[in-house]
Amino acid sequence: MYRVERWKEVYPPNAAMLRQIMISEGYKVYQWSDRPSTVYPMHKHNNEQSHWIISGSLELTIENVGTFVLNPGDRDFMPAGTYHSARVVSEEPVVYLIGEK
C-alpha cells in the first residue's frame, strides 16, 4: 500500500544522513533533480521505490489512492507496479533521493 511519512524534525533534511538510512533499509539509492514544472505522465516501475525530498516540492498522483505533495523531508513508500504521475510544484528545482529494491 502506498504511504507517505511527513518530516517532523526541527532541522532541515540532510541528504547524506537520509541516504545512509535508505541504504540500511536495503535500498539502492541515487539522487535526482527536476526543474520547476517538470511533469512525468502516468507510469509504473517494476521495483519497489521510496522518494525522500531534500529540497523543493513534488506532487505525486497515485492511481486509485490520491494526490500528495511531498516537501523537504517528506518520504513516500511506493510498491512495485503502482501507477503514478509526478509534477514539480515548487518554483525551485526539486532534489530528492530515489531508493529502489
Rosetta blueprint (number, residue, H / E / L):
1 M L
2 Y L
3 R E
4 V E
5 E E
6 R L
7 W L
8 K L
9 E L
10 V L
11 Y L
12 P L
13 P L
14 N L
15 A H
16 A H
17 M H
18 L H
19 R H
20 Q H
21 I H
22 M H
23 I H
24 S H
25 E L
26 G L
27 Y L
28 K E
29 V E
30 Y E
31 Q E
32 W E
33 S E
34 D E
35 R L
36 P L
37 S L
38 T L
39 V E
40 Y E
41 P E
42 M E
43 H E
44 K L
45 H L
46 N L
47 N L
48 E L
49 Q E
50 S E
51 H E
52 W E
53 I E
54 I E
55 S E
56 G L
57 S L
58 L E
59 E E
60 L E
61 T E
62 I E
63 E L
64 N L
65 V L
66 G E
67 T E
68 F E
69 V E
70 L E
71 N L
72 P L
73 G L
74 D L
75 R E
76 D E
77 F E
78 M E
79 P L
80 A L
81 G L
82 T L
83 Y L
84 H E
85 S E
86 A E
87 R E
88 V E
89 V L
90 S L
91 E L
92 E L
93 P L
94 V E
95 V E
96 Y E
97 L E
98 I E
99 G E
100 E E
101 K L
